Amino acid sequence: MWDNLYPYFLWIEQTRPAHYIRESKWIFSVAEVFHLFGLTVLLGAVLILALRLFGFVLKGKDVAAIARELMPVSIGGLTLVLLTGTILFISEATKCWGNIAFRYKMLFLFLALLFQFTGLRIITRAGERRFSPAARRITAFVAVFLWFGVAIAGRAIAFF
């Protein structure tokens, strides 16, 4: 299936915006800086929430309240990551197509987004009462694992 996508990746890379990004001396670098910044913000929010679900920090504060407070931060980080990631991707789409680390990053990203807006949201909105401490810890672990998987696979793109 992945092989069938090559014509689309090639088309994306041949668009005018992709050419402009490749020819610019600064767009790719600036996008990469903001991409990493957005990922750091997102991972920070996920990590704080996970540490609370594990019971390590903010023990006196309700999980649902923390999740509500962190929502704008995580959405902001996610938005920045997706926008800048698109800029980075379109400038070298065919390179990404052939890169196994990129494929893993996309898999982790899909799973992380799915989990973030389903499993994690269900657990955090329920607060302390509805789910066991074990369920909260497993949820925290999965969220951190998936988002750090995105980050590690993203970093690995440069080496494959």
N, CA, C and O of each residue as an XYZ file, in Angstrom:
640
protein
N       0.814     -1.198      0.000
C       0.000      0.000      0.000
C       0.862      1.268      0.000
O       0.570      2.231     -0.709
N       1.921      1.251      0.803
C       2.770      2.432      0.913
C       3.366      2.809     -0.439
O       3.517      3.990     -0.752
N       3.706      1.793     -1.241
C       4.279      2.051     -2.565
C       3.313      2.814     -3.465
O       3.739      3.599     -4.312
N       2.036      2.588     -3.286
C       1.025      3.277     -4.103
C       0.948      4.771     -3.803
O       0.392      5.534     -4.593
N       1.501      5.190     -2.671
C       1.435      6.596     -2.276
C       2.547      7.448     -2.901
O       2.486      8.676     -2.845
N       3.540      6.819     -3.482
C       4.669      7.576     -4.004
C       4.267      8.685     -4.981
O       4.796      9.791     -4.871
N       3.363      8.446     -5.925
C       2.980      9.539     -6.832
C       2.415     10.763     -6.094
O       2.624     11.897     -6.526
N       1.716     10.541     -5.010
C       1.169     11.661     -4.241
C       2.280     12.416     -3.515
O       2.278     13.646     -3.464
N       3.220     11.671     -2.959
C       4.351     12.300     -2.289
C       5.168     13.117     -3.290
O       5.606     14.228     -2.990
N       5.364     12.559     -4.470
C       6.095     13.268     -5.516
C       5.356     14.541     -5.927
O       5.968     15.598     -6.080
N       4.048     14.435     -6.103
C       3.251     15.610     -6.466
C       3.361     16.691     -5.390
O       3.537     17.868     -5.705
N       3.257     16.289     -4.119
C       3.360     17.251     -3.016
C       4.698     17.968     -3.069
O       4.766     19.187     -2.915
N       5.757     17.207     -3.287
C       7.095     17.792     -3.312
C       7.313     18.722     -4.506
O       8.197     19.577     -4.468
N       6.528     18.566     -5.550
C       6.688     19.394     -6.741
C       5.787     20.628     -6.753
O       5.793     21.381     -7.727
N       5.025     20.844     -5.705
C       4.160     22.023     -5.655
C       4.997     23.283     -5.461
O       6.156     23.226     -5.051
N       4.393     24.393     -5.759
C       5.074     25.681     -5.615
C       5.498     25.966     -4.155
O       6.632     26.388     -3.929
N       4.614     25.744     -3.166
C       5.061     25.980     -1.775
C       6.258     25.113     -1.383
O       7.163     25.584     -0.695
N       6.268     23.852     -1.816
C       7.389     22.965     -1.486
C       8.682     23.486     -2.100
O       9.727     23.491     -1.450
N       8.607     23.917     -3.335
C       9.782     24.469     -4.011
C      10.264     25.731     -3.284
O      11.462     25.918     -3.075
N       9.336     26.571     -2.913
C       9.678     27.815     -2.215
C      10.377     27.522     -0.882
O      11.357     28.178     -0.529
N       9.864     26.535     -0.152
C      10.471     26.166      1.141
C      11.881     25.626      0.917
O      12.801     25.994      1.648
N      12.063     24.773     -0.066
C      13.388     24.204     -0.347
C      14.386     25.270     -0.764
O      15.563     25.194     -0.410
N      13.925     26.257     -1.509
C      14.829     27.293     -2.009
C      15.131     28.368     -0.966
O      16.121     29.089     -1.087
N      14.305     28.477      0.029
C      14.514     29.484      1.067
C      15.681     29.081      1.975
O      15.891     27.900      2.249
N      16.413     30.059      2.422
C      17.531     29.792      3.328
C      17.077     29.650      4.780
O      17.825     29.142      5.615
N      15.866     30.091      5.083
C      15.475     30.124      6.489
C      14.154     29.445      6.818
O      13.951     29.104      7.984
N      13.256     29.228      5.894
C      11.920     28.707      6.214
C      11.995     27.334      6.877
O      11.360     27.108      7.907
N      12.763     26.420      6.298
C      12.848     25.076      6.866
C      13.404     25.118      8.282
O      12.880     24.455      9.177
N      14.458     25.889      8.487
C      15.092     25.972      9.810
C      14.157     26.574     10.847
O      14.067     26.076     11.969
N      13.467     27.635     10.481
C      12.526     28.265     11.412
C      11.368     27.321     11.716
O      10.931     27.215     12.862
N      10.878     26.641     10.695
C       9.789     25.675     10.913
C      10.245     24.557     11.837
O       9.480     24.106     12.689
N      11.472     24.111     11.680
C      11.995     23.046     12.542
C      12.104     23.500     13.994
O      11.782     22.741     14.908
N      12.550     24.716     14.207
C      12.634     25.255     15.571
C      11.251     25.301     16.213
O      11.075     24.859     17.349
N      10.274     25.834     15.491
C       8.920     25.921     16.042
C       8.265     24.546     16.166
O       7.427     24.334     17.042
N       8.641     23.623     15.302
C       8.142     22.246     15.401
C       8.606     21.620     16.720
O       7.821     21.009     17.445
N       9.878     21.784     17.007
C      10.423     21.247     18.257
C       9.852     21.968     19.474
O       9.607     21.344     20.506
N       9.640     23.260     19.360
C       9.034     24.013     20.456
C       7.610     23.511     20.722
O       7.236     23.275     21.871
N       6.833     23.354     19.672
C       5.462     22.855     19.830
C       5.435     21.461     20.427
O       4.593     21.159     21.273
N       6.355     20.609     19.989
C       6.429     19.256     20.535
C       6.813     19.287     22.008
O       6.291     18.503     22.801
N       7.708     20.173     22.377
C       8.104     20.309     23.777
C       6.931     20.755     24.637
O       6.727     20.221     25.727
N       6.166     21.715     24.168
C       4.984     22.186     24.897
C       3.973     21.050     25.045
O       3.447     20.815     26.132
N       3.708     20.354     23.949
C       2.762     19.243     23.975
C       3.227     18.143     24.919
O       2.454     17.670     25.752
N       4.487     17.733     24.794
C       5.010     16.687     25.672
C       5.005     17.122     27.135
O       4.759     16.307     28.024
N       5.271     18.381     27.382
C       5.220     18.885     28.757
C       3.833     18.753     29.349
O       3.680     18.315     30.490
N       2.824     19.128     28.587
C       1.443     19.018     29.064
C       1.050     17.563     29.295
O       0.423     17.234     30.302
N       1.423     16.698     28.359
C       1.109     15.269     28.497
C       1.833     14.691     29.710
O       1.264     13.891     30.452
N       3.074     15.090     29.909
C       3.865     14.571     31.027
C       3.304     15.032     32.376
O       3.235     14.241     33.317
N       2.911     16.284     32.477
C       2.311     16.773     33.729
C       1.050     15.987     34.046
O       0.856     15.552     35.181
N       0.193     15.804     33.051
C      -1.040     15.057     33.259
C      -0.735     13.600     33.624
O      -1.382     13.029     34.501
N       0.240     13.010     32.955
C       0.614     11.622     33.256
C       1.167     11.492     34.668
O       0.832     10.549     35.384
N       2.005     12.428     35.065
C       2.545     12.384     36.429
C       1.443     12.516     37.469
O       1.520     11.912     38.538
N       0.419     13.302     37.162
C      -0.729     13.398     38.070
C      -1.509     12.089     38.104
O      -1.939     11.647     39.169
N      -1.694     11.468     36.938
C      -2.397     10.183     36.888
C      -1.627      9.095     37.646
O      -2.233      8.200     38.234
N      -0.318      9.173     37.632
C       0.506      8.247     38.416
C       0.464      8.569     39.905
O       0.833      7.735     40.731
N       0.015      9.775     40.252
C      -0.062     10.179     41.651
C       1.227     10.765     42.192
O       1.427     10.804     43.406
N       2.118     11.230     41.294
C       3.402     11.769     41.724
C       3.373     13.271     42.004
O       4.137     13.752     42.840
N       2.516     14.010     41.331
C       2.485     15.466     41.481
C       1.045     15.943     41.632
O       0.102     15.242     41.267
N       0.895     17.139     42.173
C      -0.413     17.812     42.269
C      -1.500     16.917     42.876
O      -2.636     16.896     42.401
N      -1.143     16.190     43.915
C      -2.069     15.227     44.510
C      -3.335     15.863     45.051
O      -4.380     15.214     45.092
N      -3.263     17.104     45.463
C      -4.421     17.779     46.020
C      -5.364     18.352     44.973
O      -6.404     18.915     45.315
N      -5.014     18.215     43.719
C      -5.814     18.805     42.646
C      -6.492     17.708     41.830
O      -5.893     16.672     41.540
N      -7.735     17.948     41.469
C      -8.533     16.992     40.715
C      -7.954     16.790     39.312
O      -7.564     17.749     38.647
N      -7.905     15.528     38.871
C      -7.370     15.184     37.548
C      -8.141     15.901     36.444
O      -7.545     16.430     35.506
N      -9.458     15.915     36.561
C     -10.282     16.561     35.528
C      -9.966     18.055     35.433
O      -9.934     18.615     34.338
N      -9.735     18.691     36.570
C      -9.401     20.119     36.565
C      -8.043     20.362     35.905
O      -7.884     21.312     35.138
N      -7.078     19.516     36.201
C      -5.753     19.651     35.588
C      -5.852     19.447     34.076
O      -5.250     20.189     33.300
N      -6.616     18.436     33.668
C      -6.784     18.170     32.231
C      -7.426     19.363     31.532
O      -7.020     19.727     30.428
N      -8.423     19.973     32.167
C      -9.072     21.163     31.569
C      -8.089     22.319     31.457
O      -8.075     23.025     30.449
N      -7.268     22.519     32.483
C      -6.307     23.616     32.462
C      -5.202     23.389     31.422
O      -4.715     24.340     30.811
N      -4.817     22.141     31.227
C      -3.754     21.837     30.271
C      -4.246     21.725     28.828
O      -3.440     21.724     27.898
N      -5.558     21.630     28.638
C      -6.105     21.453     27.294
C      -5.660     22.546     26.325
O      -5.203     22.214     25.231
N      -5.770     23.838     26.665
C      -5.324     24.870     25.704
C      -3.831     24.774     25.393
O      -3.410     25.047     24.268
N      -3.035     24.388     26.385
C      -1.597     24.256     26.175
C      -1.313     23.104     25.223
O      -0.538     23.250     24.278
N      -1.939     21.961     25.472
C      -1.687     20.809     24.607
C      -2.239     21.028     23.204
O      -1.603     20.626     22.229
N      -3.394     21.649     23.079
C      -3.955     21.937     21.755
C      -3.064     22.943     21.022
O      -2.840     22.812     19.819
N      -2.565     23.929     21.733
C      -1.649     24.899     21.120
C      -0.374     24.232     20.625
O       0.062     24.478     19.500
N       0.222     23.391     21.458
C       1.424     22.661     21.051
C       1.151     21.744     19.881
O       1.946     21.671     18.943
N       0.032     21.044     19.930
C      -0.343     20.138     18.847
C      -0.567     20.894     17.536
O      -0.129     20.448     16.475
N      -1.237     22.020     17.610
C      -1.483     22.829     16.418
C      -0.165     23.287     15.800
O       0.022     23.210     14.586
N       0.739     23.758     16.640
C       2.043     24.201     16.154
C       2.812     23.040     15.518
O       3.442     23.204     14.473
N       2.757     21.879     16.149
C       3.441     20.699     15.611
C       2.869     20.306     14.245
O       3.622     20.020     13.314
N       1.559     20.294     14.129
C       0.943     19.879     12.870
C       1.203     20.891     11.748
O       1.468     20.505     10.609
N       1.126     22.173     12.072
C       1.371     23.194     11.037
C       2.822     23.176     10.558
O       3.087     23.159      9.356
N       3.748     23.179     11.499
C       5.152     23.202     11.106
C       5.580     21.857     10.514
O       6.429     21.809      9.625
N       4.993     20.773     11.007
C       5.288     19.457     10.441
C       4.875     19.377      8.984
O       5.559     18.755      8.171
N       3.763     20.003      8.658
C       3.317     20.044      7.257
C       4.327     20.789      6.401
O       4.642     20.360      5.291
N       4.831     21.892      6.907
C       5.840     22.668      6.169
C       7.091     21.817      5.946
O       7.633     21.778      4.841
N       7.542     21.141      6.992
C       8.731     20.301      6.869
C       8.494     19.155      5.890
O       9.364     18.824      5.085
N       7.315     18.558      5.967
C       7.000     17.410      5.118
C       6.932     17.781      3.642
O       7.529     17.100      2.809
N       6.220     18.841      3.309
C       6.028     19.133      1.881
C       7.330     19.488      1.177
O       7.440     19.328     -0.039
N       8.312     19.965      1.925
C       9.572     20.339      1.284
C      10.422     19.127      0.919
O      11.305     19.227      0.068
N      10.167     17.990      1.551
C      10.956     16.787      1.255
C      10.092     15.526      1.352
O      10.455     14.557      2.019
N       8.958     15.561      0.683
C       7.990     14.470      0.780
C       8.546     13.138      0.280
O       8.303     12.105      0.904
N       9.285     13.136     -0.828
C       9.788     11.858     -1.340
C      10.863     11.273     -0.425
O      10.998     10.053     -0.322
N      11.611     12.127      0.226
C      12.582     11.643      1.219
C      11.832     10.971      2.369
O      12.247      9.922      2.861
N      10.744     11.574      2.784
C       9.938     10.997      3.862
C       9.313      9.675      3.442
O       9.228      8.739      4.238
N       8.875      9.603      2.190
C       8.238      8.389      1.686
C       9.159      7.180      1.860
O       8.703      6.104      2.248
N      10.428      7.351      1.580
C      11.377      6.249      1.660
C      12.001      6.037      3.020
O      12.876      5.183      3.166
N      11.577      6.786      4.013
C      12.213      6.753      5.327
C      11.372      5.935      6.310
O      10.231      6.293      6.600
N      11.931      4.849      6.817
C      11.201      3.981      7.744
C      10.865      4.709      9.050
O       9.815      4.457      9.641
N      11.726      5.591      9.497
C      11.458      6.342     10.724
C      10.245      7.261     10.549
O       9.459      7.442     11.479
N      10.100      7.838      9.355
C       8.932      8.677      9.079
C       7.654      7.850      9.166
O       6.648      8.314      9.702
N       7.690      6.649      8.650
C       6.514      5.773      8.707
C       6.140      5.473     10.155
O       4.966      5.504     10.524
N       7.149      5.183     10.967
C       6.868      4.941     12.388
C       6.348      6.198     13.074
O       5.460      6.130     13.924
N       6.906      7.340     12.698
C       6.428      8.587     13.290
C       4.956      8.805     12.969
O       4.174      9.183     13.842
N       4.581      8.568     11.726
C       3.174      8.741     11.336
C       2.268      7.734     12.055
O       1.149      8.069     12.444
N       2.753      6.509     12.228
C       1.980      5.511     12.966
C       1.799      5.945     14.415
O       0.686      5.916     14.940
N       2.893      6.348     15.061
C       2.811      6.820     16.443
C       1.923      8.058     16.551
O       1.149      8.185     17.500
N       2.030      8.968     15.585
C       1.214     10.181     15.613
C      -0.271      9.838     15.528
O      -1.082     10.359     16.293
N      -0.614      8.960     14.596
C      -2.010      8.548     14.465
C      -2.521      7.921     15.763
O      -3.599      8.272     16.242
N      -1.748      6.996     16.326
C      -2.168      6.324     17.559
C      -2.216      7.297     18.741
O      -3.116      7.219     19.577
N      -1.251      8.205     18.807
C      -1.228      9.180     19.899
C      -2.430     10.117     19.834
O      -3.058     10.400     20.854
N      -2.744     10.594     18.639
C      -3.914     11.464     18.478
C      -5.198     10.719     18.828
O      -6.060     11.248     19.530
N      -5.316      9.512     18.342
C      -6.494      8.701     18.638
C      -6.637      8.478     20.144
O      -7.724      8.629     20.702
N      -5.540      8.123     20.786
C      -5.578      7.867     22.228
C      -5.816      9.145     23.023
O      -6.561      9.140     24.003
N      -5.188     10.232     22.608
C      -5.319     11.520     23.304
C      -6.781     11.967     23.373
O      -7.244     12.465     24.399
N      -7.495     11.781     22.264
C      -8.862     12.289     22.199
C      -9.920     11.227     22.496
O     -11.115     11.493     22.371
N      -9.494     10.041     22.884
C     -10.453      9.007     23.311
C     -10.085      8.517     24.707
O     -10.638      8.988     25.701
N      -9.154      7.574     24.780
C      -8.806      6.943     26.055
C      -8.376      7.914     27.136
O      -8.901      7.874     28.249
N      -7.433      8.782     26.826
C      -6.947      9.736     27.821
C      -8.050     10.698     28.239
O      -8.184     11.019     29.420
N      -8.820     11.145     27.297
C      -9.908     12.084     27.604
C     -10.968     11.425     28.501
O     -11.464     12.052     29.436
N     -11.305     10.190     28.222
C     -12.300      9.476     29.030
C     -11.816      9.338     30.468
O     -12.564      9.606     31.408
N     -10.572      8.922     30.636
C     -10.008      8.726     31.978
C      -9.907     10.045     32.739
O     -10.247     10.105     33.921
N      -9.446     11.093     32.078
C      -9.237     12.359     32.790
C     -10.546     13.080     33.093
O     -10.656     13.744     34.123
N     -11.514     12.963     32.235
C     -12.804     13.615     32.510
C     -13.561     12.938     33.646
O     -14.359     13.572     34.336
N     -13.306     11.651     33.832
C     -14.002     10.910     34.891
C     -13.485     11.275     36.272
O     -14.162     11.034     37.271
N     -12.303     11.850     36.338
C     -11.751     12.206     37.640
C     -11.206     10.995     38.364
O     -10.739     10.041     37.742
N     -11.269     11.040     39.670
C     -10.641     10.018     40.512
C     -11.547      8.824     40.791
O     -11.050      7.741     41.101
N     -12.834      8.991     40.692
C     -13.764      8.003     41.229
C     -14.069      6.827     40.304
O     -14.178      5.690     40.763
N     -14.203      7.086     39.043
C     -14.748      6.076     38.129
C     -13.755      4.976     37.754
O     -14.157      3.827     37.566
N     -12.471      5.304     37.642
C     -11.477      4.329     37.208
C     -10.477      4.048     38.315
O     -10.183      4.910     39.143
N      -9.967      2.846     38.314
C      -9.008      2.417     39.338
C      -7.668      3.116     39.140
O      -7.378      3.620     38.055
N      -6.848      3.145     40.200
C      -5.498      3.705     40.047
C      -4.693      2.979     38.968
O      -3.900      3.598     38.260
N      -4.897      1.672     38.845
C      -4.172      0.906     37.813
C      -4.579      1.375     36.415
O      -3.720      1.533     35.548
N      -5.865      1.597     36.184
C      -6.339      2.070     34.884
C      -5.773      3.450     34.580
O      -5.405      3.731     33.440
N      -5.702      4.311     35.588
C      -5.139      5.647     35.384
C      -3.647      5.566     35.055
O      -3.159      6.297     34.193
N      -2.928      4.680     35.740
C      -1.488      4.534     35.479
C      -1.228      3.959     34.083
O      -0.324      4.413     33.381
N      -2.008      2.978     33.688
C      -1.848      2.401     32.352
C      -2.130      3.451     31.290
O      -1.410      3.548     30.297
N      -3.168      4.229     31.499
C      -3.508      5.302     30.559
C      -2.375      6.314     30.463
O      -2.007      6.737     29.367
N      -1.825      6.702     31.601
C      -0.710      7.652     31.614
C       0.491      7.083     30.877
O       1.126      7.779     30.085
N       0.800      5.824     31.137
C       1.941      5.186     30.477
C       1.750      5.146     28.964
O       2.669      5.477     28.214
N       0.576      4.748     28.516
C       0.308      4.652     27.069
C       0.431      6.028     26.413
O       1.030      6.152     25.345
N      -0.131      7.059     27.044
C      -0.053      8.411     26.475
C       1.397      8.869     26.335
O       1.793      9.382     25.289
N       2.181      8.682     27.391
C       3.587      9.091     27.351
C       4.352      8.256     26.328
O       5.158      8.796     25.570
N       4.115      6.968     26.299
C       4.784      6.084     25.344
C       4.509      6.514     23.906
O       5.433      6.608     23.099
N       3.250      6.775     23.586
C       2.898      7.146     22.210
C       3.496      8.487     21.812
O       4.068      8.610     20.729
N       3.371      9.501     22.677
C       3.892     10.820     22.306
C       5.412     10.840     22.248
O       5.990     11.498     21.383
N       6.065     10.125     23.158
C       7.521     10.055     23.066
C       7.943      9.204     21.875
O       9.021      9.412     21.319
N       7.109      8.251     21.477
C       7.356      7.498     20.250
C       7.356      8.403     19.038
O       8.185      8.254     18.140
N       6.421      9.348     19.014
C       6.383     10.344     17.933
C       7.699     11.134     17.917
O       8.313     11.316     16.866
N       8.111     11.592     19.080
C       9.330     12.415     19.176
C      10.575     11.625     18.781
O      11.411     12.124     18.028
N      10.702     10.419     19.274
C      11.908      9.617     18.983
C      11.954      9.227     17.511
O      13.004      9.318     16.875
N      10.821      8.793     16.969
C      10.795      8.444     15.544
C      11.071      9.672     14.688
O      11.754      9.576     13.668
N      10.542     10.833     15.098
C      10.802     12.065     14.367
C      12.275     12.408     14.350
O      12.810     12.834     13.326
N      12.930     12.224     15.479
C      14.358     12.496     15.540
C      15.145     11.495     14.680
O      16.169     11.839     14.090
N      14.658     10.276     14.622
C      15.337      9.225     13.857
C      15.264      9.446     12.352
O      16.045      8.858     11.603
N      14.345     10.282     11.902
C      14.225     10.538     10.460
C      15.545     11.004      9.877
O      15.882     10.648      8.748
N      16.285     11.782     10.619
C      17.559     12.311     10.115
C      18.621     11.219      9.912
O      19.599     11.427      9.194
N      18.426     10.071     10.539
C      19.448      9.026     10.484
C      19.117      7.889      9.542
O      19.915      6.964      9.392
N      17.957      7.934      8.902
C      17.560      6.846      7.996
C      17.325      7.353      6.594
O      16.985      6.573      5.704
